[in-house]
Amino acid sequence: MEKECSELWRQLCAALKPQVSGDTFKRWFSALELVSATEEALTFRVPNNIYQYWIESNHMTALQAAIVSAFGGPKEVKFLSPSEPLIESIAEQTDGEKKPEPGRSNRTVLGLNPRNTFESFVVGPNNEIAHAASLAVAQQPARTYNPLFVYGGVGLGKTHLMQAIGQYVFAKKKNTKVIYLSSELFINEFIDAIQHSNLVKFRKRYRQADLLLIDDIQFLSGKERSQEEFFHTFNTLFDGHKQIVLSSDRPASEIANLEHRLVSRFEWGLTAELQPPAMEVRLAILRKKAKTLGIRLNDEIFEFLANRIRSNVRRLEGALVRVASFASLSGKELTPEALEHLLKDFLQEEARNSITIEQIQRRVAEHYDVRLADMTSKRRPANIAFPRQVAMYLARELTKASLNEIGDAFGGRDHGTVLHACKQVKRRLKAQDNVRQTISFIDSSLQR
């Protein structure tokens, strides 16, 4: 069994390495040991529960993709701590003919991280509407908000809420057909179905779902045939009173090259935005994660992390895991200087994402040789109007501010004006090399 597992792990590693960076593989996967492999599941032994948490939270999609690539189909992934005995595999060897029946309580929905529940989600002013809407949808699928469209920046909890909905619904009623996937996987499966003449099977899988959760729907942008297919899938589910939940990094109306009929349908239900958390919420997130993982750190360390990493919850949790790993392995005292060095890449990435609208206005005004006051004035000559549009476009691309917040920063303009400015700049970016070069230069100077 051990030799067989070693060979299977070697095959899986070969499929996994192209899916993740070299540093990620070395840090999180090289220490894993495959201890059991069955038709339904793979069981890994991890050095500690931090490894399990981090892989489940950040790399399950890559791991599942590698499993499909290496073994031809998905499998459930289980983890064991160093001291935990391999009871399940022994039971399988002695009573191998007994397999769990469909609908039994030990079933899970493929792709859902068991840690992503409503109980583990930290609610604050930045996400309370999205949380309340998600809970309402989970409690009464297809009766409250259909579809539910959740949007926000990277690492703010969109995936957590979507998976919490899936797990809540499935736990309540085991025979509910819950499907969770990214739009990229939907597109890839659609292409594969066309190539292998399996469209009937593909359509049956998605159009017979009771709850369909699609992450990162913005990747449908520009995929005309995939949009056509999803349009009909959406209609079938909606007309059948089945719940649809979508997530995106921007509102549906701002997804480029998305058919108007899809934009319209995405806005039929409720649209909820997730924003970066305030200091108090960041501290609450850190303390809750630390308690879950059994991590003990000084309050000064929590405050350091919450102060320095503000825009991305996933990055914040990653920094906590790294600090905890270092503390448990080295036993050294964590001074502010040691934290700076340990988290250098996290802090650099955070700095790149902490550009303000005022910085953008100032840099654009300097480049185009206009007054800073012209960024917020009502004057509309071409030599002022276009730089102002460029600044609005960059504010939308480089900050987490909403359309309304950007409009307020530019002299109280409404969100429609900001949206128009972004579209105008994008149009000129495609058509004019000099505009593309200018905006690239300003962008680069702001990122330094």
N, C-alpha and C positions, 0 to 999 in steps of 0.2 A: 504493500500500500504506500509506504514511504517513498519507494523508488518511482512508483506511478505518479504520485503527487509532485515529486521533483521534476519529472518530465513535463507534466501539465503546467507547472509554474513557469518552466523555461519557455514553453510555447506562449503562455499568457504574457510574460515579460516582453517577448519579441513583438507582440501585438500592441502592448501598452506603451512602449517607449516612444513611438511616433505620436502618441496622443497627448503626452505631457512633456514639459521641459526636462532637460537632463538633471537640473538641480532639484526639481520636484520629485523625479523618480528616485534619485539618490537619497533625498531627505525623508520621503514618506513611504516608499515602496520597497527599497532594497532590504529593509529589516523585517519584512513580512515573511511568514512561512505558511505555505499551503498545507494544511493538515488533513483535510478531508475533501473529497470530490465525488458528488453523486450526479445523477441525471438532473436533479432539480436545483442543487445548491453547491456552492464552494465555501469552505470554512477556512479562515485565515487566523493564525495566531499573531497577535501584535505585541510589541514590547510593553506598551501601557495604553490606558484608555484615551490618551491624547491623540495617539495615532488613529484610533477608531473614529473619534470625533472629527478629526480634520479630514480624513478620507471621505467619510459619510457626508460631510458638509460641503466639500469643495471638489472632490475628484470622482464621485460615483458615476457621473455621466461618462467620463473617460474610461473608467474601469469597466462599465457595462458594455461600452462600444468595443473595447478590447476583447471581452468575453465573447461577444457575438462574432467578432472577426476570427478569433482563435478556435471557437468550438461550434460555430454555426447557429447559435441561438442564445437568448438571454438565460441567466441563472440567478437565483437568489444568492446574495452575498451575506455571509455571517462572519462574526469576529469572536475570538476567544482571547482572554487576558492570559498572561504567562502562567498563572496558577490555576486557571480554570480547566477542569478535565474535559476530555472529548467524549461526553456521554452520548450525544446524538449519533455519532458515527458508529459507536459500539452497538447501539440499538438497531441501526440500519443493517449492520453485519449479521446480527443474530435473528433479526426479523425483517429481512430485506423485502419480503413480499408485501408488507404493510405500508402502503403509501397514503398520505393524507388525502381524504376525500375532498372534492370540490366544495367550496363553501365553508370548510372548517375554519376555526378561529386562528390557526397558525398561518393562514394565507396573508400575503401582503400585496400591495399594488406595486408592480415593477417600476423602479425609478424613483420611488418616494423615500426620502430619508426619514426614518422613524423619529429622529430628534426634532423634525420640523412640525411642531404641533402648536395649537393656539396657546397652550399652557406655557410653552417655552418662548413665546413671542413677547418682547418687552414693548408695551404700549406707551406712547407719548404724544404730545401735540402734533408731531411731525407725521404720524401714521394712524391716528385714532379713527379717522373716517374710513380708510382702507381696511383697517382691522375690523371695524364694526360691520362694514359691508360684506367682508369675507365670511364672518361668523354668521351673518343673516343668511347668506347663500348656502352655507354648509348646513344650517338648521332646516332650511326650506328650499331645497334645490328647485330651480325653474319657477318659483312662486314669488320671489322678491325682485332681484335684479338679474335680468338675462338679456344679453351677456353682461358679466362683470368684467370691466376693462381696467386693469391696474397698471399704472406707469410710474416711472421714477428712475433715477440714476443707478449706476452699478453698485451692488452691495448694500442696498437699502431695505431688503426684505421682501421683494416681490415673490421670489421663488419660495421663500419660507411660508408666506401666506397661501400661495397656491397649493403647496403640498399639504398644509394644515387642513385646507378645505377637503382635499382628496382623502386624507386619513380619517377625518371626522365622519364624512359620508360613508366611507367603507366600513368603519368600526360600528356605525349605527345599523347598517344593513349589508351583510356580507355578500349577498348575491347581486349587489349593485355593480354594474360594469363601469369602473372608473379607469380612465386612460389619461396619463400624464406624459407629455413629451415636449421637446423643443420644436419650434417651427422648422429648424434645419433638419431634424430627424424626419418630420412629416414630409418635407420636400424630397429627402433622399429615398425614403420608402416609396414615395409616389413615382420617382424616376425608376427605381428598381422594379416596381409593379408594371410599368410600361414596357421596360426591357424584357421582362419575363412573362408578359401577357397574364399578369395576376391582378388586373384592375378590379375584378369582381370581388376577390378576397380582400383587397385593400379597402374598398369602399364599405364592404360589410363590416370590417373591423371598426372603422371610425364612425360610420353612420348608425351603428347599433349601440353606441355608447350611451350610458345614462348621465355621465358627467365627463365632459372633455375639457382638459386643462392644457392649454398650449402656451409655453413660455417663449419669450422673445419673438413675438409675432412680427416685429419689424423686419425680420429677415425674409419675409415674403416679398419685400420690395423688389420690383423689377422682374419677378418670376411669374410671367403671365399665365402659363398653363397650371402652375401650382395654385395661383390665385383663383383661377376658374374652378379647379377641383375643390379648393377650400370653400369657395362661395356656395357650391351645391351641398357640401358636407354641412356647412353652417345652416343652410335653409332646412335641410332634412331634420337636423337635431332641434332647431328652433320650432319648426312646425309640429314636431313630435313632443313638444314640451319637455325637452331635455336641457340640462344646464350646461352653459358654455362659459369658461373663464379664460381670459387672455391677459398676457402681460407684455409690456413694451418699455423701451427706454424713453419714449416720448408719446404725446397724445396721438391718437389715430389720424387726426387731420394733418399732422406734421410728418407722417411717414411718406417719404418720397416714392413716387412711382407705384402707389397703391391705388387700385381701382376705386373710383368714387362710390360704387355700390357696396364695396366692402367697408370703406370708411363709414358710410351711412349706417350699416348694420352694426358695426363695432360700437356706435354711439347710441344704439337703441336702448340699452339698459343704463347702467351707472358707470361713470368714469371716476376713478379715485386715484389721487396722486400720493406718492411717498416722497418725503423730503428728508434731507440729512437731519440726524437727531441733535437736540440741544445737549449741553454739557451734562445736565442731571440724568438725561436718558442714557447717554453714553456710559456714565458711571454705573447705572442700573444694569445695563447690558453686560458690562464687564463682571460685575459682582455675581450676576445670575449664572453666567458661563463658568466662572471660577468655582461656584458652588456645585454646578452640575458635574464638573470634571474633578472635583476634590482638590482644587488648587488653593494654596494658602499664600497670599502675598500681602505686603504692607499697603496701607491706604495710599502712601505716597506714590507707589508704583501705579496703582489704579488711576490716580489723578494725573500722573505723567502721561499715561497712555490716552486718557480721555481728553487731555489738553492738546496733545500733539497730533492725534488722528481724529479728524472731525467729520470728514465727508463720506466715509465708506465703512459701514458696519462690518462687512466681511474682512476688510483690512484690519480693523480694530481687533476682531476676534483672532485673526492670524497673528498679530503682534502679541496678544495675550498668550497664545499657545507657544510661541517661540520663547517668550520670557520664562514661562513656566517650565518648558523643557530644559532651558539653560540652567535654571535654578535647581531643578531636581538632579541634573547630571553633574553639574560642576560643584555645587555646594558653596559657591562664592557669593559674597555680598553684592547686591545689585545697586550700585551707585548711579546717580544721574549720568555720569560719564560713561559707565559701562552700558547703560541702556541706550545712550546715543549711538555707541559703536555697534551694539547688538542689533539695533533696529534701523541701521543706516539706510537700507534700501526701502523700508516702509516709509520712513520720514521723507526721503527724497521723492517718492511717488506721491505722498500727501502734499508736499510743497508744490509739485507740478499741478495739483488739482485744487489749489487754494487761490487761484487768480480771482480778483474782484472786478466788478463792472467798472468801478472808478479807474482801476489800473488800465483796463482796456480803453476807456474813453480818453485817458491821458495819452496813451501810446498812439492811438489812431489820430488824435488831434495833432500830436507832434509830427507824425509822418506826413500828414496831408497839409500841414502848416495852417491849421485853423485854430481858433480860440477854443479852450476847453468849454467855455460857456455856450459855444455853438452846438455842442452835443445835446444840450437840454433846451435850446431856444426854439421858438416857433418859426424862425427864418427858414426859407425853403429854396434858395438858389442852388443850382446843381453842384457848385464847388463845396457846399456845406451838406446838402441832402445826402449825397452818396457816401461821404465819410461817415455820416451818422448811421446810415444803413449798414455799412461795414462793421461799425462798432456794435450795433444791435445783433448782427449775424454772429460775430465773435463771442458776444456775451451769451448767446444761445448755445454755441458750440463748446465754450470753455468753462462755463459756470453751471451751477445747479439751479440757477434762478428760473422761475416760471415766466411765462410770457407776460403776465401782469406785472411781476416784479421788475422785469426788464423795462417795460413801458413806463412804470413809475420812475425808474432811474433816468429815463430820457425825457424828463419834463412832463410826466403825467400822461404819456400817450397810451392808447388802449392796446389790448393784445392783438387786435387785427392789424394795426399799423406795424407792430413788430413782426408778425407773420408775413406781411407783405414785403417788408424790408429783407427778411431772410430769403424769400423766394426770388426777389430781384437780384440779390447778390449771388445766389446759386446759379441763376440763369447766366449772369455775366462771367462767373467762374468757368462755366462750360465753354463759353464762346470766346473769351478774351484771355490770351496768355499773360498780358501785363497785369490784369486784375488778379489772376491766379498767383503770379509771382509775388505781387505786393502783399496779398493776404497771407501767403505762406511765410513771408519775411516777418510780418507783424506777429503772426502766431508763434514763430520760433523765438522771437525776441521776448515775448511774454512768458514763454515756458522756461527761459533761462533763469 
